[in-house]
Amino acid sequence: MTDRCGVYELRRYALVPGRRDDLIELFDRCFVDSQEELGIRVVGHFRLRGDPDVFVWIRGFPDMESRARSLQAFYGESAAWRENRDAANATMIAFDDVLLLRPAGRAPSFALAPAERPGPDAPETDGGRIVAEISRFERTVGEDPVAAFESKAIPVLRSNGVDPQALLVTEPAADIWTFPIETVAKSERGLDRTRQGESFTLRWPVEIGTATIEIPATPAQSLEPAVAAKTGSGLT
């Protein structure tokens, strides 16, 4: 049995030089099953070929409402994040390169089989390569470009031995970013961290003007499954 999601996040982290394997080991051990238990589907986590200090991963949710609930449960309440967030954050320089996406067209998105994903102790194997190509437009992508890609590009890709896994476009719903407001003070025990509240930022995509010129696509990114045998929810 496979799952499909209605919303995805494509996340790209810039890391402290030499710390990628540390994050991969921590992520696979502490952050895959703990998110899956809360309804988050970890599609996969990857090494970016040619850049040893970048970590890429994809996760999915049924919809925007469940995404908000699951993120609050994971970052705000879960022991997995509370006990390991400092170790994870110590490997990162920047973690705000995130695309919020949804499936486009008639083609199905990632087919996920959580029951088929090996556990955290499974050995790493060669899982091949995954290419992520991102095209940016000045206006919201409508049905015509998506239909053209499905009818013309996908058959060509398949005829050349490429298996398209998903076709996604930007999710237009407002995105809510939350950040904890914390203070650190000295005490008899050393340094105490106190959570004072939360900062909420609403973000909407905005169309400006009427131009329809496509911005040149960024170079395709070639990804290697970070722990190929255990990639996410069992990407099929």
Secondary structure, DSSP 8 states (H G I E B T S, - for coil): --B--SEEEEEEEEE-TT-HHHHHHHIIIIISHHHHTTT-EEEEEEEETT-TTEEEEEEEESSHHHHHHHHIIIIII-HHHHHHHHHHHTTEEEEEEEEEEEE-SSS----B-GGGS--TTS-------EEE---EESS---HHHHHHIIIIIHHHHHHTT------EEE--S-EEEEEEEEEEEEETTEEEEEEEEEEEEEE-----SS---EE-----EEEEETTGGG-TTTB-
